C-alpha cells in the first residue's frame, strides 16, 4: 500500500505540513488572524485583519466571531484585540515546561547575586523567545514582557546558542536572519558575526553591548540538553552604571555557572 501511494505522488511536489492530508486549513486560518496582531499592539478592524491575513472579509468575520465567542479575541470601542484567554494558554505552557520550572529558582539566585535583570529565553531558530523575566530597578515596559522575541544573531542569549551549534547550523542561521541594525552598534555582517561567535565559543558566554537597546550590556550563556543548545540564561545591565570590562568580569562567571546548573 505504501508503494502504491508513493507512485501516485507527483515527483515535482515537495511535501510540506501545508499539503499534508492531516493539515486543517480552517484552523490555520484562525491562527493567522491571531498571529496578525504580532508586533502590532493596537486594535484592528475586520478590514485590517482581512488585509493582514489575505483572507476575504466574510471568512475573517466568521473567524473573528468564533474567536471572540471563545474569548481569544475581545472587542473594544477601537476594534478587535487579543483576548485574555490567550493568557490561560500561556500559563498552561509555562506550567507544563519542566525546564522553565527548573530554571526559576536558579534565576532567582542569579538575580540576588547579580542585582540586575535576569532573563531566560528559549531557542527558536532565528529568534529567542523570552519565557521568564526577573526585572531590575529600572526597566522599560517592553523589557519586562514574557513572550517577547529578539533576534538570535544579535542578542547575547542567541549568540551564546550559536556558539554551541556546529559550524554549518550557525552559518545557516546567520544566512537566513534578517540582519538589520537595531542600533548603530548592532553587528550585521556575516564575517564580524562569525568572528564574534568564535570568541564566544572559547570563553563560554556571549556579550552584546548596545546591539538591541542603547545603553544596555547583556551577557548570555547557553543551556544545553544532550549536547545541543535549547535555551539561554542572561543578565543585563546599564552602561551608565557599569563598564564593559567590569560587567563581564563580574557577571560572566555567574551566568556561566547558572547555565551549567540547568544543562543536562
Secondary structure, DSSP 4 states (H G I P E B T S, - for coil): -HHHHHHHS-TTPPP-GGGSTT--HHHHHHHHHHHTTTT--S-B-HHHHHHHHT--HHHHHHHHHHHHHHTSEEEETTEEEE-THHHHHHHHHHHH-HHHHHHHHHHHHHHHHH-SEEEEEEEETTEEEEEEEE--SS--SGGG-TT-EEETTTSHHHHHHHHHS-HHHHHHHHHHS----SSTT---SHHHHHHHHHHHHHHTSEEEESSSSTTEEEEEEEEEETTEEEEEEEEEEETTT--HHHHHHHHHHHHHHHHHHH--
